[in-house]
Amino acid sequence: MKISLSILNADFSNLYNDLKEIINDVDMIHMDVMDGVFVPNLSFGPDIIKSLRPKTDIPFDTHLMIEHPLKYLDDYIKAGSNYITVHYEALDDLNEIITHLKNRNIKVGISIKPNTKVEVLEPYLKELDLILIMSVEPGFGGQKFDSSAISKCKYLKEKQKDYNYIISIDGGINDKTLPLVKDYVDMVVVGSYITKAKAKKEAIKTLKNIK
């Protein structure tokens, strides 16, 4: 199982030191960018991403939980994002966003909230590099897993043979919930279970060893 580490609940006063022990044990770093409008929380901007970029070669997925992401894409590209994931529900033309990212050789991700039907992504599947299914309402870390996400992942897995996207899931993932989705996803986004653990490396090993 590939793991994308969400840094939302990491220690931002000492970010790299908080992560350096485990940063090369995961497969991707997940950057949750929030504007306080699209979701009821604020997080960080491109400067945090830029500051962490020289410290590791691990791919960065910048998850833009913001309205009108199109006008901010270049800021996050310049900061060092490898993937940029926008929300289907955001207020911009998805085809325009996809074209913009592909023209700049950035991997394209799209995410949907728990109340959005997965079928809305059908017109875009051939263009996507990553699909992020939210198993909590986006905005805050440490929430309880929403099991409605499982059927969405199953739907995408059934179609995956015809496409090239990664299926990822984000929200409430831990050693108890990962077994529910492991057969239907390629990667899990994990935050609190790792960043709040007393033994972070062991927490990662536990997840990677779940069969």
C-alpha positions as CSV (number, residue, x, y, z in Angstrom):
1,M,0.0,0.0,0.0
2,K,1.4,3.4,-1.0
3,I,1.1,6.1,1.7
4,S,0.7,9.8,1.1
5,L,1.6,11.7,4.3
6,S,-0.7,14.6,5.1
7,I,1.2,17.2,7.0
8,L,-1.9,19.1,8.2
9,N,-1.4,18.1,11.8
10,A,2.4,18.3,11.8
11,D,4.3,20.7,14.0
12,F,4.6,23.8,11.7
13,S,6.9,25.6,14.1
14,N,9.5,22.9,13.5
15,L,8.2,21.3,10.3
16,Y,11.1,19.6,8.7
17,N,12.5,18.3,12.0
18,D,9.1,16.9,12.8
19,L,9.0,15.0,9.5
20,K,12.7,14.2,8.7
21,E,12.6,10.8,10.5
22,I,9.8,9.5,8.3
23,I,9.8,11.7,5.2
24,N,11.6,9.0,3.1
25,D,9.4,6.2,4.4
26,V,6.3,7.4,2.6
27,D,5.5,7.6,-1.1
28,M,4.1,11.1,-1.3
29,I,3.6,14.2,0.8
30,H,0.1,15.5,0.8
31,M,-0.3,19.3,1.2
32,D,-3.7,20.5,2.3
33,V,-4.3,24.1,1.2
34,M,-7.4,25.7,2.6
35,D,-8.8,29.1,2.0
36,G,-11.5,29.4,4.8
37,V,-14.2,29.7,2.1
38,F,-14.4,26.4,0.2
39,V,-13.8,24.7,3.6
40,P,-14.2,26.2,7.1
41,N,-10.5,26.3,7.9
42,L,-7.3,28.0,6.9
43,S,-4.0,26.2,6.5
44,F,-1.0,27.4,4.5
45,G,0.1,28.7,1.2
46,P,2.9,28.0,-1.3
47,D,5.7,29.2,1.0
48,I,5.4,26.1,3.2
49,I,5.6,23.9,0.1
50,K,8.6,25.9,-1.2
51,S,10.4,25.6,2.1
52,L,10.0,21.8,2.3
53,R,10.8,21.1,-1.4
54,P,14.6,21.2,-1.1
55,K,14.5,18.7,1.8
56,T,13.3,15.7,-0.2
57,D,12.7,14.2,-3.6
58,I,9.4,12.6,-2.5
59,P,6.6,13.8,-4.8
60,F,4.3,16.5,-3.5
61,D,0.5,16.4,-4.0
62,T,-0.9,19.8,-3.4
63,H,-4.6,19.4,-2.5
64,L,-6.3,22.7,-3.2
65,M,-9.4,23.0,-1.1
66,I,-10.1,26.5,-2.4
67,E,-12.5,28.4,-4.6
68,H,-11.3,29.4,-8.0
69,P,-8.1,27.3,-8.0
70,L,-7.2,28.2,-11.6
71,K,-5.8,31.6,-10.7
72,Y,-3.5,30.1,-8.0
73,L,-2.2,27.0,-9.9
74,D,1.1,28.7,-11.0
75,D,1.9,29.7,-7.5
76,Y,1.8,26.0,-6.4
77,I,3.6,24.8,-9.5
78,K,6.5,27.2,-8.8
79,A,6.6,26.1,-5.1
80,G,7.4,22.6,-6.2
81,S,4.2,20.6,-6.5
82,N,4.4,17.4,-8.6
83,Y,0.7,16.7,-8.5
84,I,-2.1,19.3,-8.0
85,T,-5.4,18.1,-6.9
86,V,-8.5,20.4,-7.2
87,H,-12.0,19.8,-6.2
88,Y,-14.8,18.9,-8.7
89,E,-17.0,21.3,-6.6
90,A,-14.6,24.3,-6.9
91,L,-15.8,27.2,-9.0
92,D,-13.7,26.9,-12.1
93,D,-13.9,25.0,-15.4
94,L,-12.2,21.6,-14.9
95,N,-11.2,21.2,-18.5
96,E,-9.3,24.5,-18.3
97,I,-7.6,23.5,-15.1
98,I,-6.6,20.1,-16.7
99,T,-5.2,21.8,-19.8
100,H,-3.3,24.3,-17.7
101,L,-1.6,21.6,-15.6
102,K,-0.8,19.3,-18.5
103,N,0.8,22.1,-20.4
104,R,3.1,22.6,-17.5
105,N,3.8,18.9,-17.0
106,I,2.1,18.7,-13.7
107,K,0.1,15.6,-12.8
108,V,-3.6,16.2,-12.6
109,G,-5.7,15.2,-9.6
110,I,-9.4,15.7,-8.9
111,S,-11.1,15.2,-5.6
112,I,-14.8,14.9,-4.6
113,K,-16.5,15.5,-1.2
114,P,-18.5,12.8,0.5
115,N,-21.8,14.1,-0.8
116,T,-20.7,14.2,-4.4
117,K,-21.5,11.2,-6.6
118,V,-18.4,9.6,-8.1
119,E,-20.1,9.3,-11.5
120,V,-19.6,13.1,-12.1
121,L,-16.0,12.3,-12.8
122,E,-16.8,10.1,-15.8
123,P,-16.1,12.8,-18.5
124,Y,-12.6,13.4,-17.1
125,L,-11.3,9.9,-16.3
126,K,-9.0,9.7,-19.4
127,E,-7.3,13.0,-18.4
128,L,-6.6,12.2,-14.7
129,D,-3.5,11.1,-13.0
130,L,-5.0,10.9,-9.6
131,I,-8.5,10.7,-8.1
132,L,-8.8,11.6,-4.4
133,I,-11.9,10.3,-2.7
134,M,-12.7,12.2,0.5
135,S,-13.8,9.9,3.3
136,V,-14.4,12.9,5.6
137,E,-15.8,16.4,5.0
138,P,-12.6,18.3,4.0
139,G,-11.4,21.0,6.3
140,F,-10.0,19.4,9.5
141,G,-7.8,16.5,10.3
142,G,-8.6,13.7,12.8
143,Q,-12.2,13.1,11.6
144,K,-14.1,9.8,11.6
145,F,-14.0,7.7,8.4
146,D,-17.2,7.9,6.2
147,S,-17.9,4.4,4.9
148,S,-19.8,5.8,1.9
149,A,-16.4,6.4,0.3
150,I,-15.9,2.6,-0.1
151,S,-18.4,2.2,-2.9
152,K,-16.9,5.1,-4.8
153,C,-13.5,3.5,-4.7
154,K,-15.0,0.2,-5.9
155,Y,-16.6,2.0,-8.9
156,L,-13.2,3.6,-9.8
157,K,-11.4,0.3,-9.4
158,E,-13.7,-1.4,-11.8
159,K,-13.1,1.2,-14.5
160,Q,-9.4,1.6,-13.8
161,K,-8.2,-1.0,-16.3
162,D,-9.2,1.4,-19.1
163,Y,-7.4,4.4,-17.7
164,N,-4.1,5.5,-16.0
165,Y,-5.3,7.2,-12.7
166,I,-4.2,6.5,-9.2
167,I,-7.1,5.9,-6.8
168,S,-6.4,7.6,-3.4
169,I,-8.6,8.1,-0.3
170,D,-8.3,10.8,2.3
171,G,-9.9,11.0,5.7
172,G,-9.9,8.9,8.9
173,I,-7.4,6.4,7.6
174,N,-5.8,4.2,10.2
175,D,-5.0,0.6,10.9
176,K,-8.7,-0.1,11.4
177,T,-10.1,1.6,8.3
178,L,-7.4,0.8,5.8
179,P,-8.4,-2.8,5.6
180,L,-11.9,-1.7,4.4
181,V,-10.5,0.0,1.3
182,K,-7.2,-1.6,0.6
183,D,-8.5,-3.7,-2.3
184,Y,-10.0,-0.7,-4.1
185,V,-7.3,2.0,-3.8
186,D,-3.6,2.4,-4.8
187,M,-2.7,4.9,-2.1
188,V,-4.1,6.2,1.2
189,V,-3.6,9.7,2.6
190,V,-2.8,9.5,6.3
191,G,-2.3,12.3,8.7
192,S,-3.0,12.1,12.4
193,Y,-2.4,8.3,12.7
194,I,1.2,9.0,11.7
195,T,1.9,12.6,12.8
196,K,0.4,12.2,16.2
197,A,1.9,8.7,16.9
198,K,4.6,8.3,19.5
199,A,6.4,6.0,17.1
200,K,5.8,7.4,13.7
201,K,8.0,4.9,11.8
202,E,6.2,2.0,13.4
203,A,2.8,3.5,12.5
204,I,3.9,3.6,8.8
205,K,5.2,0.0,9.0
206,T,1.9,-1.1,10.5
207,L,-0.1,0.4,7.6
208,K,2.2,-0.9,4.9
209,N,2.1,-4.4,6.3
210,I,-1.7,-4.6,6.3
211,K,-2.7,-7.4,3.9
